[in-house]
Amino acid sequence: MTLVSTALLSLRRNLMRSILTTLGIIIGISAVIVMFALGEGAQRQVESQIESLGTNLLIVRANSVSSGGARQAAGNINRLDMKDVDAIKREIPEVVAVGASVNGQAQVVSGNQNWNTGIQGGNTDYLVATNWEVASGRAFNDSEVRSGAKVALMGQTVAKELFGDAELALGEVVRVNKVPLTVIGLLKGKGQDMRGMDQDDTLILPLSTANRRVIGASGSNVNRVSRLTVAVDQEPNMEYVTEQMTQLLNQRHRVAAGQVSPFRIMNLTAMLSTRAEANKVFSMLLAGVAGVSLLVGGIGVMNIMLVSVTERTREIGLRMAVGAQPRHILLQFLIESVTLCLIGALLGVTLSLTAVAVMQYGVGWEMALSPGIILISVLGTGLIGVGFGFYPAYKAANLDPIEALRFE
């Protein structure tokens, strides 16, 4: 206890120098914690996006194709339609659901309120494949899809903008391109997608309704599809299903052997997983850079402790002369070093908690703070105090008492 009291007294005697010495530790540990919080937040955000989108998903689109050197739109050649959907479900048993969809942008009007939003038309499998849940009301059925019923499922954002309270939207009639649509269901909130777009800012209609009445031009094909969202039973089958779908679509659309397939199939889950890994590596790199600043802070502590040993050489010699053992001197300087680092660690943790709160609630960034990271950072800082304080402490403990007393 005497050694601890002596160490603390020494730090108080040089208060300003002690404060300046801990700055490097404060900045270093706060940077490490904030970087890990950013990385963990990004990781959880990707996991949340995977959960909201659904698992084991393949996205199928028709690319533009070349004909006689000229590039033509995929909408005119090799266009996807509901017959492709039926064929995929019939021929590939590993497929759980095939969501067919078209999309556009339109203004939704309710009374004197209006809101510009994304319009999606889909079949009943679209909700299953994309993991859309209905919070209240009901989803549209196959009969309503076939007949082009004037019904709609409304996202949370649209409902709040038009009605204030989202629940008030249920059963109301809204107009899109002068077409009256009854809101039969309110979609469960999903939040942002991987591009930062609000997934709840949407209105989902039966596919034929969207094609015939809202998005498509008059007389357009009610079975027109711009994208397929295919849910596969399990992840190991993803590559196999991709190959089978490519062959099936090429065969159905008479793509010649050796010709590049006009259909692009993307593994959405793999894309998100790759992004998660990239985020993890990036956050580790940032944490590594922050860790270097913590080490620099440790070097600062060592330099100050060496200065302290030089300044207190006569004091050390006097203590040895009255019976202090080298181990006592060693422990005193180690305690001073560790105390400096731990004070810096506690202040750094406080600063990092404040920074994380500002970033999360003030700026709106996704942050996730782990108590384990805080504990490891504090313990690591204590070890830095021992590691960088050992040489000055060893030097002090091995001074010659006679030479130390002669030191001016």
Residue pairs with C-beta under 8 A, 6 or more apart in sequence:
3 328
3 331
3 332
3 335
4 335
6 332
7 332
7 333
7 335
7 336
7 339
8 339
10 308
10 312
10 332
10 336
11 18
11 336
11 339
11 340
12 18
14 308
17 304
18 340
18 343
21 300
21 301
21 304
21 340
21 344
22 340
22 341
22 343
22 344
22 347
23 297
23 344
24 293
24 294
24 296
24 297
24 298
24 300
24 301
24 344
25 294
25 297
25 298
25 300
25 301
25 340
25 341
25 344
25 345
25 348
25 381
25 384
26 297
26 344
26 347
26 348
26 351
27 293
27 297
27 348
28 290
28 291
28 293
28 294
28 295
28 296
28 297
28 348
29 294
29 344
29 345
29 348
29 349
29 352
29 377
29 378
29 381
30 348
30 349
30 351
30 352
30 355
31 289
31 290
31 293
31 294
31 352
32 287
32 290
32 291
32 294
32 373
32 377
33 348
33 349
33 352
33 356
33 369
33 373
33 374
33 377
34 290
34 352
34 355
34 356
34 359
35 283
35 286
35 287
35 289
35 290
36 283
36 287
36 370
36 373
37 352
37 356
37 359
37 367
37 368
37 369
37 370
37 373
38 283
38 286
38 359
38 365
38 367
39 279
39 280
39 282
39 283
39 284
39 286
39 287
40 283
40 367
40 368
40 369
40 370
40 373
41 360
41 365
41 366
41 367
41 368
42 276
42 279
42 283
42 366
43 276
43 279
43 280
43 283
43 368
44 366
44 368
45 366
46 194
46 272
46 273
46 275
46 276
46 279
47 276
48 191
49 192
49 193
49 194
49 272
50 269
50 272
50 273
51 131
52 131
52 190
52 191
52 193
52 199
53 130
53 131
53 193
53 268
53 272
54 129
54 130
54 131
54 229
54 231
55 231
55 235
55 269
56 231
56 232
56 233
56 234
56 235
56 237
56 238
56 269
57 129
57 130
57 229
57 230
57 231
57 232
57 267
57 268
57 269
58 228
58 229
58 230
58 232
58 238
58 241
58 242
58 245
58 265
58 266
58 267
58 268
59 227
59 228
59 229
59 230
59 265
59 266
59 268
60 80
60 227
60 228
60 229
60 230
60 245
60 249
60 263
60 264
60 265
61 74
61 80
61 226
61 227
61 228
61 263
61 264
61 266
62 74
62 75
62 78
62 79
62 80
62 262
62 263
62 264
63 74
63 262
63 263
63 264
64 71
64 72
64 73
64 74
64 262
65 71
65 72
65 74
65 77
65 78
65 262
66 72
67 77
74 262
75 226
77 262
78 253
78 255
78 262
78 263
79 224
79 225
80 100
80 225
80 226
80 227
80 228
80 263
81 221
81 223
81 224
81 225
82 100
82 123
82 207
82 223
82 225
83 223
83 252
84 225
84 228
84 249
84 252
85 98
85 100
85 123
85 125
85 225
85 228
87 248
87 252
88 95
88 98
88 228
88 230
88 245
88 248
89 95
89 98
91 244
91 248
92 241
92 244
92 245
92 248
94 232
94 233
94 234
94 237
94 240
94 241
94 244
95 230
95 231
95 232
95 233
95 241
96 128
96 129
96 231
96 232
96 233
97 125
97 128
97 129
97 230
97 231
98 123
98 125
98 129
98 228
98 229
98 230
98 231
99 122
99 123
99 125
99 126
99 127
99 128
99 129
99 130
99 228
99 229
99 230
99 231
100 122
100 123
100 125
100 126
100 207
100 225
100 227
100 228
101 120
101 121
101 122
101 123
101 126
101 207
101 225
101 226
101 227
101 228
101 229
102 120
102 121
102 122
102 207
102 210
102 211
102 215
102 216
102 224
102 225
102 226
102 227
103 118
103 119
103 120
103 121
103 215
103 226
103 227
104 118
104 119
104 210
104 214
104 215
105 116
105 117
105 118
105 119
106 116
106 117
106 119
106 176
106 177
106 214
106 215
107 114
107 115
107 116
107 117
107 176
108 114
108 115
108 116
108 117
108 158
108 162
108 174
108 175
108 176
108 203
109 174
109 175
109 176
110 162
110 163
110 172
110 173
110 174
110 175
113 161
113 162
113 163
114 162
115 158
115 161
115 162
117 155
117 157
117 158
117 201
117 202
117 203
118 201
118 202
118 203
119 176
119 202
119 203
119 205
119 210
119 214
119 215
120 126
120 202
120 203
120 204
120 205
120 210
121 204
121 205
121 206
121 207
121 208
121 209
121 210
121 211
121 214
121 215
122 204
122 205
122 206
122 207
122 210
123 142
123 145
123 206
123 207
124 139
124 140
124 141
124 142
124 145
126 132
126 204
126 207
126 229
127 133
127 134
127 139
127 153
127 204
128 231
129 229
129 230
129 231
130 229
132 153
132 187
132 188
132 190
132 204
133 187
133 188
134 153
134 185
134 186
134 187
134 188
135 156
135 185
135 186
135 187
135 188
135 189
136 167
136 170
136 185
136 186
137 153
137 170
137 171
137 183
137 184
137 185
137 186
138 184
138 185
139 153
139 184
139 185
140 149
140 151
140 153
140 184
140 185
140 205
140 206
143 149
144 151
144 206
144 209
145 206
145 207
145 208
145 209
146 208
147 208
148 206
148 208
148 209
148 212
148 213
148 222
149 206
149 209
150 179
150 180
150 181
150 182
150 209
150 213
151 181
151 182
151 183
151 184
151 205
151 206
151 209
152 174
152 176
152 181
152 182
152 183
152 184
152 203
152 204
152 205
153 183
153 184
153 185
153 186
153 187
153 203
153 204
153 205
154 169
154 174
154 183
154 185
154 186
154 187
154 203
155 187
155 199
155 200
155 201
155 202
155 203
155 204
156 166
156 186
156 187
156 188
156 189
156 200
157 198
157 200
157 201
157 202
158 169
158 200
158 201
158 202
158 203
159 166
159 167
159 168
159 169
159 183
159 186
160 166
162 169
162 174
163 169
163 172
166 186
167 186
169 183
169 186
170 183
170 184
170 185
170 186
171 182
171 183
171 184
172 182
172 183
173 180
173 181
173 182
173 183
174 180
174 181
174 183
174 203
175 181
176 203
176 214
177 213
177 214
179 213
179 214
181 203
181 205
181 209
187 200
187 202
187 204
189 200
190 199
190 200
191 198
191 199
191 200
192 198
192 199
193 199
194 271
194 272
194 275
205 214
207 222
207 223
207 225
208 222
208 223
210 216
211 220
211 221
211 222
211 223
211 224
212 220
212 222
216 222
216 224
230 241
230 245
232 238
232 241
235 269
238 267
238 269
238 270
242 265
242 267
245 263
245 265
246 261
246 263
246 265
249 255
249 261
249 263
250 261
250 263
253 262
253 263
255 261
255 262
294 380
294 381
294 384
295 384
297 344
297 384
298 341
298 384
298 385
298 387
298 388
299 388
301 337
301 340
301 341
301 384
301 385
301 388
301 389
302 337
302 388
302 389
302 391
302 392
304 340
305 333
305 336
305 337
305 388
305 389
305 392
305 393
306 391
306 392
306 395
308 333
308 336
308 392
309 316
309 333
309 392
309 395
309 396
312 396
313 399
313 404
313 407
314 404
314 405
314 407
316 329
316 396
316 399
316 404
317 399
317 400
317 401
317 402
317 403
317 404
317 405
317 406
317 407
318 404
318 405
319 328
319 329
320 326
320 329
320 399
320 401
320 404
321 401
321 405
326 397
326 398
327 397
329 393
329 396
329 397
329 399
330 393
330 394
330 396
330 397
331 393
332 393
332 396
333 389
333 392
333 393
333 396
333 397
334 385
334 386
334 389
334 390
334 393
336 389
337 385
337 386
337 388
337 389
337 390
337 392
337 393
338 382
338 385
338 386
338 389
339 385
340 385
341 381
341 382
341 384
341 385
341 389
342 378
342 381
342 382
342 385
344 381
345 377
345 378
345 381
345 382
346 378
348 377
348 381
349 374
349 377
349 378
352 374
353 369
356 367
356 369
359 365
359 367
360 366
360 367
